[in-house]
Amino acid sequence: MPGEFNGKIVVISGASRGIGRGIALAFAREGAQTVLASSSEQNLAAAAKAVAPEGPQPLTVAGDLRKLEACEQLFNRVNERFQRCDVLVNNAGATRADAFLELPDAVWLDGFALKFFGYVRLTRLFWPLLKASQGSVVNAAVANFSKGLSKLGNRDNVNVNVIHPGNTDTERQDELCRQRAAALGRSVDELRAEALTKGNMRRFGKAEDIAALALFLCSERARHVQGTAIAVDGGATPGHY
């Protein structure tokens, strides 16, 4: 798809590290003007430094996307600067891992504030621009929301699809593994090997694996792929989506 995204505006939440940064790099290499959003200015600066050599200088917007005001700030910056959005990648957020019955209610609310309502708010804000450009939305998880949104997408000629990442080598995954190893009194290498065996995987996923699918789903070749969820997990997920 060389050059297909030249001049396209691609907005990516959770873009400062891991999968989000990998997606930003992939789009930048295809000529897209990327907009990187995250809560950490420091991490965004590092991501922008990595992305800039691959394509146009990215625009960075720091803010807590759990809050409506930050979502509005991101939209306003993009609208004022470009008056356009061709791709929205909702990737921000990571729910906390713990025992189901022991997680406090506030933790549930905090997780959904970013992982669900952050997606909803950004999509609602950017939808008019996506409709005007006949663009694409790619969500990390939140399949039911995306399936319903795809019906509106059929009417407005906006593609909406979901990527379900599996066990992927990211900074967050490393941090969780270290925490679990410390809690269990076991080594990180031992837990990683055990995870591969249990998942019947050849290797852990990479951010580039997710990015490659995101590029395809937002390309003209995928215009007939609508409202679907695709796992990138090395075959670890049993059954079908």
C-alpha positions as CSV (number, residue, x, y, z in Angstrom):
1,M,0.0,0.0,0.0
2,P,2.8,2.5,-0.7
3,G,1.7,6.1,-0.6
4,E,-2.0,5.2,0.2
5,F,-2.0,7.3,3.4
6,N,0.0,10.3,2.0
7,G,-1.8,13.4,3.3
8,K,-4.2,11.4,5.5
9,I,-4.8,12.5,9.1
10,V,-4.5,9.6,11.6
11,V,-5.5,10.2,15.2
12,I,-4.2,7.5,17.7
13,S,-5.1,7.5,21.4
14,G,-2.8,5.7,23.7
15,A,0.0,6.4,21.2
16,S,2.9,7.0,23.4
17,R,4.0,3.4,24.0
18,G,3.4,-0.2,23.0
19,I,0.7,-1.0,20.4
20,G,-0.3,2.6,19.9
21,R,3.2,3.7,19.1
22,G,3.6,0.7,16.8
23,I,0.5,1.7,14.9
24,A,1.7,5.3,14.7
25,L,5.0,4.2,13.2
26,A,3.3,2.1,10.6
27,F,1.0,4.9,9.4
28,A,3.9,7.4,9.4
29,R,5.9,5.1,7.2
30,E,3.0,5.1,4.7
31,G,3.0,8.9,4.6
32,A,0.3,9.7,7.1
33,Q,0.2,12.8,9.3
34,T,-0.1,11.2,12.7
35,V,-1.7,12.7,15.8
36,L,-0.4,11.1,19.0
37,A,-2.6,11.3,22.1
38,S,-1.7,10.1,25.6
39,S,-1.7,11.3,29.2
40,S,2.0,11.6,29.6
41,E,3.8,14.5,27.9
42,Q,7.2,12.8,28.6
43,N,6.2,9.5,26.9
44,L,4.6,11.4,24.0
45,A,7.8,13.3,23.4
46,A,9.7,10.1,23.2
47,A,7.1,8.6,20.8
48,A,7.2,11.7,18.6
49,K,11.0,11.4,18.4
50,A,10.7,7.8,17.3
51,V,7.9,8.5,14.8
52,A,9.2,11.7,13.2
53,P,12.0,10.1,11.1
54,E,9.4,7.8,9.5
55,G,7.2,10.5,8.1
56,P,5.7,13.9,8.8
57,Q,6.3,15.4,12.2
58,P,3.6,14.1,14.5
59,L,1.3,16.4,16.4
60,T,1.2,15.4,20.1
61,V,-1.7,16.2,22.5
62,A,-1.4,15.3,26.2
63,G,-4.5,14.9,28.3
64,D,-6.4,12.5,30.5
65,L,-8.9,11.0,28.0
66,R,-11.0,9.6,30.9
67,K,-12.4,13.2,31.0
68,L,-14.6,14.8,28.4
69,E,-12.6,18.0,28.5
70,A,-9.4,16.2,27.3
71,C,-11.3,14.4,24.5
72,E,-12.7,17.8,23.4
73,Q,-9.2,19.3,23.6
74,L,-7.8,16.6,21.3
75,F,-10.6,17.1,18.8
76,N,-10.3,20.8,18.8
77,R,-6.5,20.7,18.2
78,V,-7.0,18.3,15.2
79,N,-9.9,20.3,13.8
80,E,-8.2,23.7,14.1
81,R,-4.9,22.4,12.6
82,F,-6.2,20.1,9.8
83,Q,-10.0,20.4,9.6
84,R,-9.9,16.7,8.7
85,C,-9.6,13.2,10.1
86,D,-9.3,10.1,8.0
87,V,-8.5,7.4,10.6
88,L,-9.3,7.2,14.3
89,V,-7.5,4.5,16.3
90,N,-9.0,4.1,19.8
91,N,-6.3,2.3,21.7
92,A,-6.0,4.1,25.1
93,G,-6.7,2.4,28.3
94,A,-5.8,-0.8,30.2
95,T,-8.1,-2.2,32.9
96,R,-6.4,-3.3,36.0
97,A,-5.8,-7.0,36.5
98,D,-6.9,-8.5,39.8
99,A,-9.4,-10.9,41.4
100,F,-12.9,-10.2,40.0
101,L,-14.6,-10.1,43.4
102,E,-11.9,-8.1,45.1
103,L,-11.6,-5.1,42.7
104,P,-13.1,-2.0,44.2
105,D,-15.9,-0.3,42.4
106,A,-13.8,2.8,41.8
107,V,-11.3,0.7,39.9
108,W,-14.0,-0.6,37.5
109,L,-15.3,2.9,36.9
110,D,-11.8,4.2,36.3
111,G,-11.1,1.4,33.7
112,F,-14.3,2.0,31.8
113,A,-13.8,5.8,31.9
114,L,-10.9,5.4,29.5
115,K,-11.3,2.1,27.8
116,F,-15.0,2.5,27.0
117,F,-16.2,6.1,27.5
118,G,-13.0,7.5,26.1
119,Y,-13.6,5.6,22.9
120,V,-17.2,6.7,22.8
121,R,-16.5,10.4,23.3
122,L,-13.7,10.5,20.8
123,T,-15.7,8.7,18.2
124,R,-18.7,11.0,18.7
125,L,-16.5,14.0,18.4
126,F,-14.6,12.9,15.3
127,W,-17.5,11.3,13.5
128,P,-18.4,14.3,11.4
129,L,-14.8,14.6,10.1
130,L,-14.7,10.8,9.5
131,K,-18.0,11.0,7.6
132,A,-16.7,13.8,5.5
133,S,-13.5,11.9,4.6
134,Q,-15.3,8.5,4.3
135,G,-12.7,7.3,6.8
136,S,-12.1,4.5,9.2
137,V,-12.3,3.7,12.9
138,V,-10.2,0.9,14.5
139,N,-10.9,0.0,18.1
140,A,-8.7,-2.1,20.4
141,A,-11.3,-4.4,22.0
142,V,-14.9,-3.0,22.8
143,A,-16.5,-5.3,20.2
144,N,-20.1,-4.7,21.1
145,F,-19.8,-1.0,20.8
146,S,-18.0,-1.3,17.5
147,K,-20.6,-3.7,16.1
148,G,-23.4,-1.3,16.8
149,L,-21.3,1.7,15.5
150,S,-20.7,-0.2,12.2
151,K,-24.4,0.1,11.4
152,L,-24.1,3.8,11.5
153,G,-20.9,3.5,9.6
154,N,-22.7,1.7,6.7
155,R,-25.0,4.7,6.4
156,D,-22.3,7.3,6.6
157,N,-19.6,5.3,4.7
158,V,-17.2,5.0,7.6
159,N,-15.6,1.7,8.3
160,V,-15.6,0.4,11.9
161,N,-13.7,-2.7,12.9
162,V,-12.1,-4.2,16.0
163,I,-8.6,-5.6,16.7
164,H,-8.3,-8.0,19.7
165,P,-4.6,-8.1,20.6
166,G,-3.4,-11.2,22.3
167,N,-0.4,-11.4,24.6
168,T,1.8,-8.7,23.1
169,D,5.3,-7.6,24.1
170,T,4.8,-4.1,25.3
171,E,6.1,-2.0,28.2
172,R,2.8,-2.6,30.1
173,Q,3.0,-6.4,29.5
174,D,6.6,-6.5,30.9
175,E,5.5,-4.5,33.9
176,L,2.5,-6.8,34.6
177,C,4.8,-9.9,34.2
178,R,7.3,-8.5,36.7
179,Q,4.6,-7.7,39.2
180,R,3.1,-11.2,38.9
181,A,6.6,-12.8,39.2
182,A,7.3,-10.9,42.3
183,A,3.9,-11.8,43.8
184,L,4.4,-15.5,43.1
185,G,8.1,-15.7,43.9
186,R,8.9,-17.0,40.5
187,S,11.1,-15.7,37.6
188,V,9.9,-13.6,34.7
189,D,11.4,-16.0,32.2
190,E,9.5,-18.9,33.9
191,L,6.2,-17.1,33.6
192,R,6.8,-16.1,30.0
193,A,7.6,-19.7,29.0
194,E,4.5,-20.9,30.9
195,A,2.3,-18.4,29.1
196,L,3.6,-19.5,25.7
197,T,2.9,-23.2,26.6
198,K,-0.6,-22.5,27.9
199,G,-1.5,-20.4,24.9
200,N,0.0,-22.9,22.5
201,M,1.8,-20.0,20.9
202,R,5.1,-19.9,18.9
203,R,6.0,-16.5,20.2
204,F,4.5,-13.4,21.8
205,G,2.9,-10.8,19.6
206,K,4.6,-7.6,18.6
207,A,3.2,-4.1,18.2
208,E,4.1,-4.4,14.5
209,D,1.7,-7.4,14.2
210,I,-1.2,-5.2,15.3
211,A,-0.1,-2.2,13.2
212,A,0.0,-4.3,10.0
213,L,-3.7,-5.2,10.5
214,A,-4.6,-1.6,11.4
215,L,-3.1,-0.4,8.2
216,F,-5.0,-3.0,6.1
217,L,-8.3,-2.3,7.8
218,C,-8.0,1.4,7.0
219,S,-7.0,0.9,3.4
220,E,-9.2,0.8,0.3
221,R,-8.6,-2.9,0.0
222,A,-10.6,-3.4,3.2
223,R,-13.7,-1.2,2.5
224,H,-15.9,-4.3,2.5
225,V,-14.6,-5.4,5.9
226,Q,-17.1,-3.8,8.2
227,G,-18.1,-4.4,11.8
228,T,-15.9,-7.4,12.4
229,A,-13.4,-8.3,15.2
230,I,-10.1,-9.9,14.3
231,A,-7.8,-11.5,16.9
232,V,-4.0,-11.0,16.5
233,D,-3.0,-13.5,19.1
234,G,-1.0,-16.3,17.5
235,G,-4.0,-18.6,17.7
236,A,-4.2,-18.5,21.5
237,T,-7.9,-17.7,21.7
238,P,-10.1,-20.8,21.7
239,G,-13.3,-20.8,19.6
240,H,-14.4,-18.0,17.3
241,Y,-15.2,-14.4,17.6
